[in-house]
Structure formats: C-alpha cells, structure tokens
Amino acid sequence: MVTIINYDAGNIKSIQNMLKRIGVDSVITDDSVEIDSAEKLILPGVGHFGHGMRNLHQSGLVETLNKRVLQDKIPILGICLGAQLLGQGSEEASEKGLGWLEMEVVKFDSTRMDDQLKIPHMGWNELSMKKESALTDGLEASSRFYFVHSYHMKSTVKQDVLATVEYGYEFDAAVEKDNIYGAQFHPEKSHKFGMKILENFAKL
C-alpha cells in the first residue's frame, strides 16, 4: 500500500491512476493517523514552493512526516514540487523547506541557456544516471521522462544526486538519500518509464 499525501498542492488522482494501472493499492489522505501507519509515502506537488510549504504546515502534517521519514525511515518519494520541498528552501519563496536533504531549489539560469529554450521547461528528456538505485533498477538507457517546471533542484551533496538531465545546462533531476527519494519529473505522466519508477518504489 502506498499512501499519497493530500495537502492541496498536487495532481494526486493522476498518481493514483498510474499506481492502479500497475496493480499497486494506494490511498489519498491528509489524516495524520493514516500517515502514521503508512508503509510508503508519496509527496506530490505542482505550483509555488511557498504555497506548498504553507499548506503542509497548515495541514499539521509536518511533525508526523518528520517522525515517519527521519525516525521510522519509511520510504518517501517526492514528485516535482514535492521533491523540491524535501530540501532547505527555494529562490521562489521565503519559506523554508522540510530540510531533509542538503539541497536548494533555484530558478533556471537563462544566461546559461540558448534563447530558443523556454522557461518553464516543458517536455521529454532522457536522464543521465549518476549511481545505481533500487528506484531506477531495470530502466532502459534511453528512458525519457516528462518535465514541467521553472525551478530545479540543486543538491550540495554529490552523493545524493541519483540522475541529472540536460536543458541548457545539466541540473539535478532525481535525488536519493537513504529512504528519501525525489523526482523533478512526473513519473505519472511518463508512460512506461514512469510506471517502472513507481513499480520500483512500491517494491522498496
């Protein structure tokens, strides 16, 4: 069973529908009691970093999440904004992130990019894997994932970077530290490649 955290900041049904397609049971909840008994967590998210963190705090879930992730060490997968919230903070907002990873979120640097490349970054890109991981086990070398974002993750710990992608320049597309995983891309919109990511996560 995978528990999808509902904090009014994600395309939650798309994730649940993809999990259903691969035969994985899931529940969507904002109930701390349910989260306290969860086996695995997904933190979805689209939109503004500050809005997402404010919603998490207002939901009263941050304390429960800290316990489950940092003490109980259950697997958690952050997706898009959900992945960005795993870090220390973002150039997009004054709010601090969850602080579980030594990572900042920065806006795309247009001075390093070709004029033809638009922000937000929208579309399909191949990942460059930086280490082996149970999350990406069995993926093809040419696996492509769907991105929609104007800000990206920037880990300060090289060992936490699971994969990068090239869009004007190389940036961190997936991170991993112990039981904490983050994907800047949308596996729920990435067809068979995204299915494999979610299937691997469900098996952790």
N, C-alpha and C positions, 0 to 999 in steps of 0.2 A: 504493500500500500504506500502510495506517495501522497503527501499532504501538500496542497498548493495554498500558499498564504494569500488571503484576500485582504488587501489594505487600500483598495480603490485606486490602484495605480497600474493595473496590468491587463493584458489581453488574456485573461485567465481561461476562458472557455476554449480558446484555440489550443492551449497547452493540454487541457483535459481531453479534448477530442483526439489529439495526437497520441496521448497515452492510451486512450481506449482502442485506437487503431492497432496498437502493438500489444494489446492484451494486458495492459497494466492498470490495476484498480487505483483510483485516486479520489480524494475528497478535497473540496474547496472550503476553507474555513477562516474565520477571524476569531475563533474561540481559543483562548489560551489553554484551556483544559485539553482540547483535542490536540493542540500543538505539543503540549507537554507529554503526550503519549505517542507522538508520531514516530515512525521508523525512518522516514526520509522527508526532506523538505525541499520545495521549490519556491524561490522568491522571484516572482515575475516582475514586470515593470516596463512602462513606456512613459515618456514625458520628462518633466522637470525634476531634477535632483532634489531641490528644496521641498517641493510638493510631496515627493515620495517619502522623504525622511519625516516631514511633519505628520503625514498620515500614519506612518509606523508608530511614532511617539503617541499620537492621539488615540491610536487603537489599543495602546497599553501592552503591546506585544514585545517591545524591545527587551525587557527583562527576561521574559520567557525564552526568547530566541537566544539571548546570551547564554542562558543556562543550558539549553539543548545543544547549541553548537560548540561552545567553549568548554563546558564541563562534561556533558554527556557524549560529546563527539559524534553526534549523528550526522550523516551526510546532508549537505545543503548545496543546491545548485541555484545560483543567481543568474537570471536571464536579462540581458540588455540593461535597463535601468537597475534591475535587481542585482546585477553583477557589479555595477558602479557603486551601489550602496554598501558593498562589502568593505570598501576602502576607508581612507581617512577623511576625504572630502572632495569637493569638486569646484572648479572655477565657475561653475554655473550658479552656485548658491553659497550662502554664508553658513548654512547648516553643516554640522559635522556628520560624517558617515558612521556606519556601525563600528568601524575601526578594527575589524578582524584581520585585515590584510594591510601590509605596508605598501599602499598604493594610493595614488591621486588620480583624479579624473580631470582631463584637460580638453580644451576646445581644439579642434583641428587647426593646425598652423597653416593658414592659406599661403603664407610667404614661402613655404617649402613645397607647394603644390602647383601643378600645371593649371593654367587658367581654365582649361576645359573641364577640370574636375570640380564638381559641385559639392557644396555643403548644404544640407546634410548628405552624408554618404548613404546612398540607397542602391542596393543591388547585390549581385552574387560575387563572391570572391573565394579563392582557394586559400586554405590555411597552410601555414608553414609550421610543422610540429617541432617543438623545441625539446620535448622529453617524452618518454613513454608514460602512459597513464591508462588506468582502467576505464576512464571516461571516453577515451578515443580509441580503445582497442578494436581492431578489426576494420577501421576506416580505410578506404582506398586512398592512395597517394594524391589523387586529384579531387578529393572531396570538396564540395563547394557549399557555402552557407550564405544565408540571406541576412543582410545588414540594413539597419535604418537608424542612423544616429549622427549627431553633430559634435558630440564629445566622446572621448575614448579613454580607456584605462591606461595608466602608466605606472607599472609596478616599479618600486625601488629595490626589489629583491629579485635578482635574475632567476633564482631557482624556483620562484613562484610562477614564472611565465610558462604556460603549457603550449601556447600557439600564438603566432603573430600573423598579420595579414598586411598586404601592401595596398595602400591607397594614397598616392602622392609620396608617402614615405611609410616605413614599417612601423606598425603600432601593435600593442598587445591586444589580441582577440580572445584569448582564453587564459584563465589563471587557475592555479590549484595549489593549495597548502593543506596538507593533512586531509581532513574531512570537508574542506571548504572548496567549492568549485564555482567559477564564474565564466559566463559566455557572453561576449558583447553581441554576438549574432543571435538570431532567433531560430533555435532548433525546430520549433513547432511550425515554422514556415519553410523549412529547408528539406522537405521531401525525404527521400530515403537516407540521406546523410544525417539529417536531424533526428530521424527515427532511431538511427543507430546510437546517437549520443544519449537519447532518452532511455533507450533499452539498456545501455550500459549503466546509466545512472541507477535505474531501477534494480539492477543486479548487485549493486555495491553492498 
